[in-house]
């Protein structure tokens, strides 16, 4: 394995937050981040929100730090159109690196890092791409994003199960981007930026797969946690409990997941895995959660994927 570049003794750390029409949640998150030791700045990418987010962000440049408690500087950038999380993280990560960040802390507007989360993550000094556990804010003992443990097929949904599986306080080879993850500048320079055309669902997974392929050191740090609202029936059991499927009630999310996941599997796992995903999707909506509409939607998204068409999601916005 090639020698990995060392992190600077005192790295410059920028947080990148991607937001869309959730001003209340954004303000809650920024209040937490502005008091976070070690952060040089917070960069907010607004996906053309219509709830006043852009206007509110524009007022932050006029703040007088002498009139408030010491805070981390917050800079905002509003995109001309909604490009989804994929575009937001693509532009935000590029922005942070351009501004000299050695480490970038990536997150959505609806997550809330526990106090000390960043400090706990920074305790790991031998990683390139690592992050916290993402737990249900209403039920902290449950994971929002289930984790498939390395070396097998077991998927865990409970915090206690992850803690039991951890070694030296972390699970190597697994990370849930982009929910409070740290990525080094060196890794970004090696593998590039997230795929902006993915819009949502699958862009984060593709970035992890790309990092993995490049030999990046990846881990989830169990002692660091981000609180997050529940997102649906991720990891829904199917095929008599022998496997699971990431079902979402949102047609937009499902369309993007079906399209983007097929591409990810074809690129990083090969055609047998991609075709197995097609069969798994049809099974799920034929037998587990019967829905002819979802079967048609899935096949439409997968056909678009094979054509390289990244516009079909717009009809579900």
Secondary structure, DSSP 8 states (H G I E B T S, - for coil): --------TT--EEEEEEESS-HHHHHHHHHHHTT-TTEEEEEEEE-S-SSSHHHHHHHHTT--GGGSS---EEEEEE-SS--HHHHHHHHHHHHHHHTT-SEEEEEETTEEE-TTHHHHHHT--S-SEEEEEEEESSSTTEEEEEEE-TTSS-EEEEHHHHHHH-BTTEEET---TTSSEEEEHHHHHHH----GGG-SSSHHHHHHHHHHHTT--EEEEEEEEEEE---S-TTEEETTTTEEE---S-HHHHHHHHHHHHHHHHHHT-HHHHHHHHHHHHHIIIIIS--HHHHHHHHHHHHHHHHT---GGGGG-
